[in-house]
């Protein structure tokens, strides 16, 4: 199988490997090893040198650095908000999307069976390979190199593409936590109006607590309108608390 040289991939990663074998291992799928052994192109040591162990390590490095990144990007978020947003950034869909942006599929070392069944495009294989590459960068040059690679290949892109949704994604949960902490019943969301043609709907939702309407929000979906209503309600409640503290 003709393979593309690693220089372009290293440029995309923003990291030149001191130990190129780490990158090769990160791109080696388990399906290739039986064929290598059968062709007597590898010794017994290669049996453990597919990317599965690197994938295991890469998952931990990714979780750590994603947590660190979100703490810096959103200093006012609760633990619950951080956890949910980290899950959105490092889920399989986000990882395989990052792998596609890097073109990892072009560099994968696959067995003939996986090659024939489109392994270079399989989301699970791409996501696993991305985690393995994260570990390879970490082992090659340490945590700072892995951090820089992830900011370049995953984190910045995730916030650019989904930043507003990530930032607002837990407003309903945050409002629920706020109310629970003050012994209040959960908020209720009521659809106030729906307008516009089917391809350009505008929904208006109100949020009510204890029989009082706190706020309203608009969006192109009901869910988006609810999130914006919750965000407005939180801003109102926070300002009310601040006013009470000033009076006190």
C-alpha positions as CSV (number, residue, x, y, z in Angstrom):
1,X,0.0,0.0,0.0
2,X,1.4,3.4,-1.0
3,X,1.5,5.7,2.0
4,X,1.7,9.5,2.1
5,X,4.7,10.9,3.9
6,X,4.1,12.3,7.4
7,X,5.4,15.8,6.7
8,X,2.1,17.3,5.8
9,X,0.4,15.7,8.7
10,X,3.0,17.0,11.1
11,X,2.5,20.5,9.6
12,X,-1.3,20.2,10.2
13,X,-0.6,19.0,13.8
14,X,1.9,21.8,14.4
15,X,4.3,19.2,15.7
16,X,7.4,17.6,14.3
17,X,8.1,14.2,15.9
18,X,11.5,13.5,17.4
19,X,10.4,9.8,17.5
20,X,8.5,9.2,14.2
21,X,7.8,5.6,15.3
22,X,5.3,7.1,17.8
23,X,3.3,8.7,15.0
24,X,3.4,5.5,13.0
25,X,2.2,3.4,15.9
26,X,-0.7,5.9,16.5
27,X,-1.8,5.4,12.9
28,X,-1.5,1.6,13.0
29,X,-4.9,-0.1,13.3
30,X,-5.1,-3.6,14.9
31,X,-6.3,-5.1,11.7
32,X,-2.9,-4.7,10.1
33,X,-0.9,-6.7,12.6
34,X,-2.0,-10.3,11.6
35,X,-1.0,-9.5,8.1
36,X,2.4,-8.2,9.1
37,X,3.1,-11.3,11.1
38,X,1.8,-13.5,8.3
39,X,4.2,-11.9,5.9
40,X,7.0,-12.1,8.4
41,X,7.5,-8.4,8.3
42,X,7.3,-7.9,12.0
43,X,8.7,-9.5,15.1
44,X,6.7,-10.5,18.2
45,X,7.2,-7.0,19.7
46,X,4.9,-5.5,17.1
47,X,2.0,-7.5,18.4
48,X,1.5,-4.8,21.0
49,X,2.3,-1.8,18.8
50,X,-1.1,-1.0,17.3
51,X,-2.7,2.2,18.4
52,X,-5.0,0.8,21.1
53,X,-2.7,1.5,24.1
54,X,-2.0,5.0,22.8
55,X,-5.7,5.5,22.4
56,X,-6.1,4.6,26.1
57,X,-3.5,7.2,27.1
58,X,-4.8,9.8,24.7
59,X,-8.3,9.7,26.1
60,X,-6.9,10.7,29.6
61,X,-4.7,13.5,28.2
62,X,-7.6,14.8,26.2
63,X,-9.9,14.8,29.2
64,X,-7.3,16.7,31.3
65,X,-6.5,19.3,28.7
66,X,-10.2,19.8,27.7
67,X,-11.0,20.5,31.3
68,X,-8.1,22.9,31.6
69,X,-9.2,24.7,28.4
70,X,-12.8,25.1,29.5
71,X,-11.8,26.4,32.9
72,X,-9.8,29.1,31.3
73,X,-12.4,29.9,28.6
74,X,-15.4,30.0,31.0
75,X,-14.3,31.1,34.5
76,X,-17.8,31.6,35.8
77,X,-19.2,28.2,34.9
78,X,-20.3,25.6,37.4
79,X,-18.9,22.1,37.6
80,X,-22.0,20.7,35.9
81,X,-21.7,23.1,33.0
82,X,-18.0,22.3,32.6
83,X,-18.6,18.6,32.6
84,X,-21.4,18.7,30.0
85,X,-19.5,21.0,27.7
86,X,-16.3,18.9,28.0
87,X,-18.4,15.9,27.0
88,X,-19.6,17.7,23.9
89,X,-16.1,18.8,22.8
90,X,-14.4,15.4,23.3
91,X,-17.2,13.1,22.2
92,X,-16.7,10.7,19.2
93,X,-18.4,13.0,16.7
94,X,-16.0,15.9,17.6
95,X,-13.0,13.7,17.5
96,X,-13.7,12.1,14.2
97,X,-14.5,15.6,12.8
98,X,-11.1,16.8,14.0
99,X,-9.5,13.6,12.5
100,X,-11.1,14.5,9.1
101,X,-9.8,18.0,9.2
102,X,-6.3,16.7,9.8
103,X,-6.7,14.1,7.0
104,X,-5.8,11.2,9.3
105,X,-7.7,8.8,7.1
106,X,-5.0,9.2,4.4
107,X,-2.3,8.1,6.8
108,X,-3.9,5.1,8.6
109,X,-2.2,1.8,8.4
110,X,-5.0,-0.7,7.9
111,X,-5.4,-4.4,7.2
112,X,-6.8,-5.3,3.8
113,X,-10.2,-6.2,5.2
114,X,-10.6,-2.8,6.8
115,X,-9.3,-1.1,3.7
116,X,-11.9,-2.8,1.5
117,X,-14.8,-1.9,3.9
118,X,-13.9,1.8,4.0
119,X,-12.0,1.8,7.2
120,X,-10.3,5.2,6.4
121,X,-13.8,6.8,6.6
122,X,-15.2,4.9,9.6
123,X,-16.0,7.4,12.4
124,X,-14.9,5.1,15.2
125,X,-11.5,4.3,13.6
126,X,-10.9,8.0,13.0
127,X,-11.9,9.0,16.5
128,X,-9.6,6.3,18.0
129,X,-6.7,7.4,15.8
130,X,-7.1,11.0,16.9
131,X,-6.8,10.0,20.6
132,X,-3.8,7.9,19.7
133,X,-2.1,10.8,18.0
134,X,-2.8,13.0,21.0
135,X,-0.9,10.4,23.1
136,X,1.9,10.2,20.6
137,X,2.4,14.0,20.7
138,X,2.3,13.8,24.5
139,X,4.9,11.0,24.7
140,X,7.1,12.7,22.1
141,X,7.2,16.2,23.6
142,X,5.2,16.5,26.8
143,X,2.0,18.1,28.0
144,X,2.7,21.6,26.5
145,X,3.0,20.1,23.0
146,X,-0.2,18.1,23.4
147,X,-1.9,21.3,24.6
148,X,-0.8,23.3,21.6
149,X,-1.8,20.5,19.2
150,X,-5.3,20.2,20.7
151,X,-5.9,23.9,20.7
152,X,-4.9,24.0,17.1
153,X,-6.7,20.8,16.0
154,X,-9.8,20.6,18.2
155,X,-10.5,23.2,20.9
156,X,-10.4,26.4,18.9
157,X,-12.3,24.9,16.1
158,X,-15.0,23.5,18.5
159,X,-15.5,26.9,20.0
160,X,-15.6,28.7,16.7
161,X,-18.1,26.3,15.3
162,X,-20.2,25.7,18.4
163,X,-19.1,28.4,20.8
164,X,-22.5,30.1,21.2
165,X,-24.2,26.8,21.6
166,X,-21.6,25.5,24.0
167,X,-21.7,28.7,26.0
168,X,-25.5,28.6,26.2
169,X,-26.0,24.9,26.2
170,X,-26.5,24.6,30.0
171,X,-28.5,27.6,30.8
172,X,-31.6,25.5,31.6
173,X,-29.5,23.4,33.9
174,X,-27.9,26.4,35.5
175,X,-31.3,27.9,36.1
176,X,-32.5,24.7,37.6
177,X,-29.5,24.6,40.0
178,X,-30.1,28.2,40.9
179,X,-33.7,27.6,41.8
180,X,-33.0,24.3,43.7
181,X,-30.3,26.1,45.8
182,X,-33.0,28.5,47.0
183,X,-35.7,26.0,47.6
184,X,-37.7,27.0,44.6
185,X,-39.7,24.7,42.3
186,X,-38.4,23.9,38.8
187,X,-39.0,26.4,36.0
188,X,-41.7,25.8,33.5
189,X,-41.3,26.7,29.8
190,X,-44.4,27.7,27.8
191,X,-44.6,28.3,24.1
192,X,-45.9,31.8,23.7
193,X,-45.9,32.1,19.9
194,X,-44.7,30.5,16.7
195,X,-44.3,32.5,13.5
196,X,-42.7,32.5,10.1
197,X,-42.6,30.0,7.2
198,X,-41.6,26.4,7.9
199,X,-38.0,26.9,6.7
200,X,-37.6,30.0,8.9
201,X,-39.6,29.5,12.0
202,X,-39.3,31.8,15.0
203,X,-40.4,30.5,18.4
204,X,-41.0,32.6,21.5
205,X,-40.9,30.8,24.8
206,X,-41.6,32.1,28.3
207,X,-40.1,30.8,31.5
208,X,-42.3,30.7,34.6
209,X,-41.5,30.1,38.3
210,X,-44.0,30.0,41.1
211,X,-46.7,31.3,38.8
212,X,-44.6,34.3,37.8
213,X,-43.3,34.9,34.3
214,X,-39.6,35.7,34.7
215,X,-38.4,36.1,31.1
216,X,-38.9,35.1,27.5
217,X,-36.6,34.1,24.7
218,X,-36.7,33.7,20.9
219,X,-35.0,31.1,18.7
220,X,-35.2,29.2,15.4
221,X,-36.1,26.1,17.5
222,X,-38.1,25.6,20.7
223,X,-35.0,24.4,22.4
224,X,-33.0,27.5,21.4
225,X,-35.8,29.7,22.6
226,X,-35.9,27.9,26.0
227,X,-32.2,28.3,26.4
228,X,-32.4,32.0,25.7
229,X,-35.3,32.4,28.1
230,X,-33.4,30.6,30.8
231,X,-30.4,32.8,30.2
232,X,-32.5,36.0,30.5
233,X,-34.1,34.6,33.7
234,X,-30.7,33.8,35.2
235,X,-29.5,37.4,34.5
236,X,-32.7,38.8,36.1
237,X,-32.3,36.6,39.2
238,X,-28.6,37.4,39.5
239,X,-29.3,41.1,39.3
240,X,-32.1,40.8,42.0
241,X,-29.7,39.0,44.3
242,X,-27.1,41.7,43.8
243,X,-29.7,44.4,44.5
244,X,-30.7,42.6,47.8
245,X,-27.1,42.3,48.9
246,X,-26.6,46.1,48.3
247,X,-29.6,46.9,50.3
248,X,-28.6,44.5,53.1
